[in-house]
Amino acid sequence: MPERGFASDNNAGVHPEILKEIESVNKGHAIAYGSDYYTEQAKQLFKGIFGNEAETFFVFNGTAANVLGLSSITRSWNSIMTAFTAHIEQDECGAPEKFTGCKVLTVDTPDGKITVDMLEKHLHGVGFEHHSQPRVISITQASEMGTVYNRGEIVKLAEFAHENGMFLHMDGARIANASVSLDLAFREFTTDSGVDVLSFGGTKNGMMYGEAIIFLKSGLSEDFKYIRKQGMQLSSKMRFIAAQYIAYFRNDLWKRCASHSNAMARLLAKEIESIGKINISQPVQSNGVFAVIPKDVAERVSGKYFFYPWNENISEYRLMTSWDTTEEDIYDFVSLLKEELD
């Protein structure tokens, strides 16, 4: 059996309670394409969490959630503003540009989070047909660098977006980790803070597959069923995505998983810092630890506990913890790291 590593929370397996729920709905027939009892039950759960106006659509993966969600609120002459580190810029192979037709405009950030001041340079040429028209601000919660937007920061971005005729989109691939970090309910830093469209992920937090696109304001999802179908994301056996969310929200499974992975990240950072020779380069606010490690040491240690480089120019590496990371994993990893540094 391969060792657990720190490369990605995507590498972790599926939580047993999720698998059990998938098995429980694998009986008899259910109407296809989302017209089944389980899908309706899951949608109602999302309404209870995000508000009665919330309209939820299930897709297969996070890239589709981001790209199709953005497609629904943009036209090809628009632009989308985001952090340079954002998934829609770095890790989706140009899919946002391909499927929306929009320009993706980025800003550099020291910690993965964007601010109004950073965005103002892109807010020009409004109404001028020679320029793409700013339409969406997209933020990631928790960010790709493990940092978390607080409620006030999100409110400011939402107000700026709405004052300038734009929408605020949130990539919530690790939204559970952010919720635990903030000690806030999902609604408090999304619906109640002005977010318009949300990609809600669970795959990185114990689910098998399947993400949700949630339109938090009425009218935004009017034609989305056609966009999802053309985007090849309409699942015929949608009950198997929906069932995962039913289990995910039952007895706060999402919170138990995210609380554990966040706690493991804090422990990992603490143990690494105790070595005294490695710099933790970002605040540890979710389940990611960013550390500057000598390249030769990192290469040897990653042979057993695999992890990825983040910024090779400064020998910075990303270490991700998961719902199934154990304290033994961390102590063994840190012991190996210390041994290689000596």
N, C-alpha and C positions, 0 to 999 in steps of 0.2 A: 504494500500500500504506500503511495507517495506521501511524503511529509506535507503537513500544512505549511504554507508559506505566508508571506506578507505582500505578495504581488498585487492582489486585488480581492475585494469582497465578492466579486463575480466568480472567483475560483471556488468559493465555499459551496458545499452541497445544499440540499433542500431540507428545511426544517421538518422533522417527523410529523408535526401537526398539519403542515401543508400537504404532505404526501397522503396522510390519512384522509384529509378532506377531499383531495382529488379522487381517491379510491371510493369514497362514500357516494360521489355523484356519478360514478361509473356503473350505473345500474339502469337498465331499461333504456327507453328512448326519451329524448328531449328535443323540442323544436329547434331547428338550426338557426344560425346567424344571429343569436342573441335574443330570440323571442321565447326564451325559456325562463322558468321560475328562478333559477339560481342567478342568472344575469340580472333579473329585475330586483332580486333581493340585494345583490351587491350594489346596484345603483342607488337603492334606497338607503343603504348604509352610508354611501358617500354624501347623499343629501343631508343625512343626520349630522354628519361631521362638518360639512362645508356650507350648509344652508340650502333652503328649498329651491333657490334659483340655480343651484349647481346641476349641470348636465354632464354626465360621464359617458365616455366611450372607451372601450377596451381595444388595445392593439397588441402586437406581438412583442415589441421591444422599445427601448428608450429612444433610439434614433427616430423611429416612426412617430413616437409621441411628440418629440420636439418638432420634427419637420412638418408633420401634418397639422399640429396645433398652430404653428406659425403660418402655414399656408392658408389657414382659415381666416386670418385677420390681416393679411397683406395682399397687395397686388404686385405685379412684376416690377413696377417702377419705384417700389418702396425700398427702404433700407432698414436693417436690423442692427441695433447697437448692442455690443456685448464686450465682455472682457477677453483679452487675447488668449487667456488660458481656458476659456469656455469650451465645453464639449462640442457645441455647434460650430466652433471655429477649428478646433484641433483634431477632433476624433470622429467626424461624421463624413469624411471623404468628399466634402463639397456637396453633400445631399441637400443642406438648406438652400444653397444657391441654385442647385439643379431643379428642385421641385417647387420652390417659391418664385424663382426668377429674380430674387432680391439681391442687393449688395449686402454683405455682412461687414459692418464697420466695427473695428475693435479699438480698445484702449488698453494701455499697459497698466497693470496694477501691481503693487508690492505684495498683496496677500490674496489675490483671486477675487476681490470684491470691488465693485465699481461704485462711484459716487457721482452726484450731479455735476460737480466741477469737471470731472474727467470727460463727461459726455457733451458738454457745451460746445466743444470744438466741431462736433459733427452736426450741430443744429443750425444749419445755414442753407440758403438756397430754397427756402420753403416757398412753394408756389411758382418756382422758376423751372421751366420745363427742361432746362439743360442739366439739372441735378436730380439724383434720386431723392425721393421724399422720405424723411425719417418717419417711421411708423411704429416700431416696436423697440422697447428696451428689454433685453433678455438677461436674467440673472440666474445663477445656480446656487441652490440652497440644499445642503451645505456646498460650499464652493469646491472646485477641483483641487484646492490647496488645503482643504480641511477646515477652513474658516467658516464662520456662520454670521449671516446678516442678522442684526437684532431688529426688533419690530420698528423702531424709530427710523432706521436706515431704509427699510422697505417702504415705509409710509412716504418718506421724502422722495424716493425714486418714483413711486406711484403718482404722487402729486405733480412732480415735474413732467411725467409722461402725459398725464391727463390735461394739464394746463397747455401742453403743446400738441394736442390732438393725437397722442400716441397711446399705445397699450403697454402694459407691463406683463411680460411672460416670465414664468418661473420654471426652470428645469429642476424638478424635485427628485432626481434619481436617488439622493440620500436625504430626503426630507424627514424621514423618521429620526435619523441621527441628529438633524438640526432641531427637531421638536424636543428631543430629550435634552440636548445641550441648552436650549433656551428655557426649558421647563414651561413651555407654552403649548396649548392645544393647537392643532393644525390650523384651525379657522382663524386664530388670533393673528397669525403672521401671513395669512393669505387673503381670504375673503375680507376680513375686517381691516386689513392693511392696504387694500386697493389693488391686489393682484387680479388680473383679468383672465388669464389662461394659465393653467398649471399642468405640467407633466408630473404625474405622481408615480413614483417607482417603488417596487418591492423586491425586485430581483437581487439587488445587492444586500438585502436584509432578510434572507431566508426563503424567498419564493423561488419557484422553478423558472417561470417566464411569464411575460404579460405585464404591460404597463397601462396606466389609465391617463386619458386626456380629460381634464375637467374644465369646463367653461363656467366661470364663477359669476357671470352676469348674463341676464336674459338677453336673447337676441343674437348672441355671438355664435351659437351652434346651429343656426337655422338650416344651413346647407351642408353641415359637416358629414352627414351619412354618405353623401355622394363623394366627398373628398376622401373619406376613409376607404370606400370601395375602389375608387380609381387609384388610391395609394396601395392597393393590394394588402390591406390590413384588416379586412373583415373576416373574422374567424368563423368557420362553419360550426365548430364545436366550442362555442364561446363559454359554455358552462364550465370548462376546465380552467379558464382564466378567472372567471367570476368566483368559482369555489375557493380559489386561493385567497382572494380578498376577504371572503366570508371568514375563513380561518384566521387570516392575518389580523382582522379587527376583533375577533372573539377573545375575550379575556386579555386584551391588550398584548397579543403576541408580538405585534410590531414593536411595542415599547420594550418588552423584555429583550428582544433580539438587539435592538439599537442601544439600549442601556448597557448591555453586556459588551458590545463591540466598542462603544465609547469608553467604557471603563478599562477595557484591555489596552486601548490606545494610550490612555493616561498612564497606566502601569508601564507600558513599553517605553514611553518617553521618560518616565521617572528612572527606570532602570538604566536606560542608555545614558542619561545625564549623570548618573552615579559613577560612570566610568571616568568621567572628567576629561575625555579627549575628543568628544564629539559634540558638535553644536546642533541643537534643535532649532531649525531655521524659521519655523512658523508656529503660532500659537496652536496648541492641541485642543481644538474645540469640538471635534466630532470623532471619527474613527480613522483619521489619517495622521501619520507622524512623518514630518519632513526633516531629514538629518543630513548634515554634511559629513561624509565618511571618506577616508582615503580610498581612491579608486581600486588599488590592488587589494585592499582589505575587503571592500564591498564585493568584488568579484569572487573572492575565495568563500566568503560567508554565504553568498547567494547560491553557491553550488548546493547547499543543503536546504537553506530557507530562501526560496526564490523571491526576489523583489526587483523592481524596475528603477532605472535612473530617472530623475526628473529634469535636472539641469546639469548636464555633463560639464559645462564650462566651469562650474564651481564645485563639482563632485557632490551634488545634492541628490539624495535618493528619497523615494516615496515608499513608506511602509504602511500598509493597510491592514487593519484588524477586521475580524468578521464575527458573526453571531456564534461561530463554533471555535473561535480562538481560545486556547486554554492558557492558564498561568504557566503551566509547564512549557508550552511553546515559547513563551516570552523569556522565561529564565534560561532555557537551553540556548535560545538564540543569542541573548545578551552574554551568556558565558562564552559562547563561541566567538562572538564579536570581541570580547575582552581579550580572549586568548590570542586572536590574530593581531590585535593592536599592541600587545606586549612584545 
